[in-house]
Amino acid sequence: MTAGQASRAASKPPAVDAKAHRRQRTAEAIQRAIAQLQGSQSKVSISAVAKVAGVTPALIHNTYPDLAEQIRSIAGKATRAQRDAKQEALAREKAINRGLRSEIARLKVDLAQLASINQTLLNELAVLKGLASGKVVSLLQSRPVAG
């Protein structure tokens, strides 16, 4: 190996190290962005992580596919958790609706009974008012009980 080749070989590792160091710092920034978004209960997506980390979404997709997959799995879990929470809330609301519908049906029956009683009382009141004013004569006469 000549002196020139030796010097070039010796100079490559620092450049490779610098590149590896930059990649490591970027990966750490992406990890911090993921943790920050999860901690703040914000939506975790590749775009959101890229914005917080100060990189492009393409960089995450192309250079850090393992981190991209991690973000996708977090986003998928969040989506599933939201869906499950909404389904549970929907089931609770349906149960409440069932109870309210049965109460409405019961109240309608009660209302019909009260309307019937009310109409009977109104009819009875009209008859009594008529009897009191002398305008109505009772056709039903009480018969003495034979003993």
Contacts in CASP RR format, 6 or more apart in sequence:
PFRMAT RR
TARGET T0000
AUTHOR 0000-0000-0000
METHOD contacts of the structure
MODEL  1
MTAGQASRAASKPPAVDAKAHRRQRTAEAIQRAIAQLQGSQSKVSISAVA
KVAGVTPALIHNTYPDLAEQIRSIAGKATRAQRDAKQEALAREKAINRGL
RSEIARLKVDLAQLASINQTLLNELAVLKGLASGKVVSLLQSRPVAG
1 9 0 8 1.000
23 63 0 8 1.000
26 53 0 8 1.000
26 55 0 8 1.000
26 59 0 8 1.000
26 63 0 8 1.000
26 64 0 8 1.000
27 64 0 8 1.000
27 67 0 8 1.000
29 53 0 8 1.000
29 54 0 8 1.000
29 55 0 8 1.000
30 49 0 8 1.000
30 50 0 8 1.000
30 53 0 8 1.000
30 55 0 8 1.000
30 60 0 8 1.000
30 64 0 8 1.000
30 67 0 8 1.000
31 67 0 8 1.000
32 53 0 8 1.000
33 48 0 8 1.000
33 49 0 8 1.000
33 50 0 8 1.000
33 52 0 8 1.000
33 53 0 8 1.000
33 54 0 8 1.000
34 44 0 8 1.000
34 49 0 8 1.000
34 67 0 8 1.000
34 70 0 8 1.000
34 71 0 8 1.000
34 74 0 8 1.000
36 52 0 8 1.000
37 43 0 8 1.000
37 44 0 8 1.000
37 48 0 8 1.000
37 49 0 8 1.000
37 52 0 8 1.000
38 44 0 8 1.000
38 74 0 8 1.000
42 48 0 8 1.000
43 75 0 8 1.000
43 78 0 8 1.000
44 71 0 8 1.000
44 74 0 8 1.000
44 75 0 8 1.000
44 78 0 8 1.000
45 71 0 8 1.000
45 75 0 8 1.000
46 57 0 8 1.000
46 60 0 8 1.000
46 61 0 8 1.000
46 68 0 8 1.000
46 71 0 8 1.000
46 72 0 8 1.000
47 57 0 8 1.000
49 60 0 8 1.000
49 71 0 8 1.000
50 56 0 8 1.000
50 57 0 8 1.000
50 59 0 8 1.000
50 60 0 8 1.000
53 60 0 8 1.000
60 67 0 8 1.000
60 68 0 8 1.000
60 71 0 8 1.000
61 68 0 8 1.000
127 136 0 8 1.000
130 136 0 8 1.000
131 138 0 8 1.000
END
